[in-house]
């Protein structure tokens, strides 16, 4: 049997080849992150930050203390807003995706109109329409409730397209094989189609949740005491905006890293079948 020579591999840099022999991939990854974080920290330290102000306001920014009205504030309130919005938007997105996959013209029309409007208009306008418009109809939502409704409706429209694409991405042969085994349509969807779709749904869905985490700062226009509102207020009162905005940025970043870790865990869970191949 004729053996063909392997194509020549491009030479690796000497430094990179040496690092690969000494350190493993994970060690090199941590070293890279440490170097990048050092550059990041040196950049912000060049602003001559006043750490006493940061330490004084940090407990309120994190949400260790309750607001004057007795409710959550800071990062704790931001997480509460996002958790409620994540659950509601996921349900809305899933129902909308099923409606767009159905053969009902009415369901498809309602779902497509909803997705088109909330994807085609700015989130800030939607927040203000709900907060300022509903009282004219006799419904007076609180600022937090209006923020949750706006975030849920907005991101539910985006999630519907992600769910729909993930479901359609499952090979049609999976359904045909399940029908041949005598499985019912509902069982096929929940036990065969949806678990396979989750592998492609999770990454873009988590990306949307991270965006929601950052977009929740728009709710500060209604006076909600979340991270961005407090950072602006403390920066205005102390004339030290950079300290407060830098602290708020790090808090948002840490919360985003938490979502990324959850994403990685879910990806490993739904990717077990593919890793074993």
C-alpha positions in Angstrom: 0.0 0.0 0.0 1.5 3.3 -1.1 2.2 5.8 1.7 2.2 9.5 0.9 4.6 11.8 2.7 3.0 14.2 5.2 3.0 17.8 4.1 5.7 19.9 5.8 4.5 21.7 8.9 5.3 25.4 9.3 8.1 25.9 11.8 7.0 27.1 15.2 8.8 30.1 16.9 11.5 28.9 19.2 10.1 30.7 22.3 6.6 29.2 21.7 8.0 25.7 21.2 10.0 26.0 24.4 7.0 27.2 26.4 4.9 24.3 25.1 7.5 21.8 26.4 7.8 23.4 29.8 4.2 24.5 30.5 0.9 22.8 29.7 -1.9 24.5 27.9 -3.8 25.5 31.0 -0.7 27.0 32.6 0.1 29.0 29.6 -3.5 30.2 29.5 -3.4 31.4 33.1 -0.1 33.1 32.5 -1.5 34.9 29.5 -4.6 36.0 31.6 -2.3 37.2 34.4 -0.2 39.3 31.9 -3.3 40.8 30.3 -4.7 41.6 33.7 -1.5 43.3 34.7 -1.6 45.5 31.7 -5.3 46.2 32.4 -4.6 47.1 36.0 -1.6 49.3 35.1 -3.8 51.2 32.6 -6.4 52.1 35.2 -3.8 52.8 37.9 -2.4 55.5 35.6 -5.6 57.6 36.3 -4.3 58.3 39.9 -7.4 56.6 41.5 -8.4 57.5 45.0 -9.0 54.1 46.6 -10.5 55.5 49.8 -13.6 56.6 47.9 -13.8 53.2 46.2 -13.6 51.3 49.5 -16.2 53.6 51.0 -18.8 53.2 48.3 -18.0 49.5 47.4 -20.4 47.9 49.8 -23.3 49.9 48.4 -22.2 49.2 44.8 -22.0 45.5 45.5 -25.4 45.6 47.3 -24.3 44.5 50.8 -26.6 47.2 52.2 -30.3 47.8 51.4 -31.5 50.9 49.7 -33.3 53.6 51.8 -36.6 52.1 50.6 -35.6 48.8 52.1 -35.1 47.0 48.8 -32.0 45.7 47.1 -29.5 48.0 45.5 -26.3 47.9 43.4 -25.1 44.6 42.0 -27.6 42.6 44.0 -30.4 44.5 42.4 -28.8 44.1 39.0 -28.6 40.4 39.4 -32.3 40.3 40.6 -33.4 42.2 37.5 -31.4 40.0 35.2 -32.5 36.7 36.9 -36.2 37.6 36.6 -35.7 38.8 33.0 -33.7 35.7 32.0 -36.5 33.4 33.2 -39.3 35.4 31.6 -37.4 36.1 28.3 -36.5 32.4 27.9 -40.1 31.4 28.2 -41.2 34.1 25.8 -38.4 33.2 23.4 -39.3 29.5 23.5 -43.0 30.1 23.0 -42.3 32.5 20.1 -39.9 30.1 18.5 -42.6 27.3 18.6 -45.2 29.7 17.2 -42.9 30.5 14.3 -42.3 26.9 13.6 -46.0 26.1 13.7 -48.3 25.8 10.7 -50.8 28.3 12.2 -50.9 31.5 10.3 -52.3 33.4 13.3 -49.6 32.1 15.7 -46.9 32.8 13.1 -48.2 36.3 12.5 -48.3 37.2 16.1 -44.9 35.8 16.8 -43.2 37.4 13.8 -44.8 40.8 14.5 -43.6 40.6 18.2 -40.1 39.6 17.2 -39.9 42.3 14.5 -41.0 45.1 16.7 -38.8 44.4 19.7 -35.8 43.7 17.6 -36.3 46.7 15.5 -36.7 49.4 18.2 -34.1 50.6 20.8 -34.4 49.1 24.3 -34.3 52.5 25.9 -37.5 53.5 24.0 -39.2 50.3 25.0 -38.3 50.9 28.7 -39.7 54.5 28.5 -42.9 53.4 26.6 -43.7 50.8 29.2 -42.8 53.0 32.2 -44.5 56.2 30.9 -47.0 54.8 28.5 -48.8 52.1 30.6 -50.0 54.7 33.2 -52.1 56.3 30.4 -53.9 53.0 30.1 -54.6 52.8 33.8 -51.7 50.4 34.6 -49.0 52.0 36.8 -45.9 49.7 37.0 -43.1 50.4 39.3 -39.7 51.2 37.9 -38.3 47.7 38.7 -41.3 46.0 37.2 -41.2 48.1 34.1 -37.5 47.3 33.7 -38.1 43.6 34.0 -41.0 43.7 31.5 -38.9 45.7 29.0 -35.8 43.5 29.2 -37.9 40.3 29.0 -39.8 41.5 25.9 -36.7 42.8 24.2 -34.5 39.7 24.8 -37.3 37.3 24.3 -37.5 38.5 20.7 -33.8 37.8 20.1 -33.9 34.5 21.9 -36.8 33.3 19.8 -34.6 33.4 16.7 -31.8 31.5 18.6 -34.2 28.8 19.7 -35.7 28.5 16.3 -32.3 28.2 14.6 -31.2 25.6 17.1 -34.3 23.5 16.6 -34.1 23.7 12.9 -30.4 22.8 13.0 -31.1 19.3 14.3 -30.9 16.8 11.4 -34.3 15.7 10.1 -33.2 12.1 10.2 -33.2 12.2 14.0 -37.0 12.7 13.9 -37.5 10.1 11.2 -35.5 7.5 13.2 -37.5 8.3 16.3 -40.8 7.9 14.5 -39.5 4.5 13.1 -39.0 3.4 16.7 -42.6 4.3 17.5 -42.0 7.4 19.6 -44.7 10.1 19.8 -44.1 13.6 18.5 -44.0 15.3 21.9 -41.5 12.7 23.2 -39.4 13.2 20.1 -39.2 16.9 20.6 -38.4 16.8 24.4 -36.1 13.8 24.4 -34.4 13.9 21.0 -34.7 17.3 19.2 -34.4 19.7 22.1 -31.4 18.1 23.9 -29.4 18.1 20.6 -30.5 21.7 19.9 -29.3 22.9 23.3 -25.7 22.4 22.2 -26.0 25.1 19.6 -28.5 27.2 21.6 -26.4 27.7 24.7 -23.5 29.8 23.4 -25.5 32.5 21.7 -28.1 32.5 24.5 -25.5 33.1 27.1 -24.1 35.9 25.0 -27.6 37.5 25.0 -27.8 37.1 28.8 -24.4 38.9 29.2 -25.7 41.7 27.0 -28.8 41.8 29.1 -26.6 42.2 32.2 -25.0 45.3 30.7 -28.2 46.7 29.2 -29.9 46.6 32.6 -27.9 49.8 33.2 -30.4 51.6 31.0 -33.0 51.1 33.8 -31.1 53.7 35.8 -32.9 56.4 33.8 -36.0 55.6 35.9 -34.1 56.1 39.1 -33.6 52.4 40.0 -30.7 52.0 42.4 -28.7 49.5 40.4 -24.9 49.6 39.7 -24.8 52.3 37.1 -27.2 54.6 38.9 -25.1 54.4 42.1 -21.8 54.9 40.2 -23.1 58.0 38.5 -24.6 59.4 41.7 -21.5 58.8 43.8 -19.2 60.1 41.0 -21.3 63.3 40.8 -21.3 63.9 44.5 -17.6 63.3 45.0 -16.4 64.6 41.6 -14.5 61.3 41.2 -16.2 59.8 38.2 -13.3 57.6 37.1 -13.2 55.7 40.4 -16.9 55.0 40.4 -17.1 54.1 36.7 -14.0 51.9 36.9 -15.5 50.0 39.9 -18.8 49.6 38.1 -17.0 48.2 35.1 -15.2 45.6 37.2 -18.4 44.6 38.9 -20.2 44.1 35.6 -17.1 42.2 34.3 -17.1 39.8 37.3 -20.8 39.1 36.9 -20.3 38.4 33.2 -17.5 36.0 34.1 -20.0 34.2 36.3 -22.3 33.7 33.4 -19.4 32.5 31.2 -18.6 29.8 33.8 -22.2 28.7 33.8 -22.1 28.6 30.0 -18.9 26.4 30.0 -20.5 24.0 32.5 -23.7 23.7 30.4 -21.7 23.2 27.2 -19.8 20.3 28.8 -23.0 18.8 30.0 -24.8 18.9 26.6 -21.6 18.1 24.6 -20.8 14.8 26.4 -22.2 12.7 23.5 -20.0 14.5 21.0 -16.8 14.3 23.2 -17.1 10.6 23.4 -17.0 10.1 19.7 
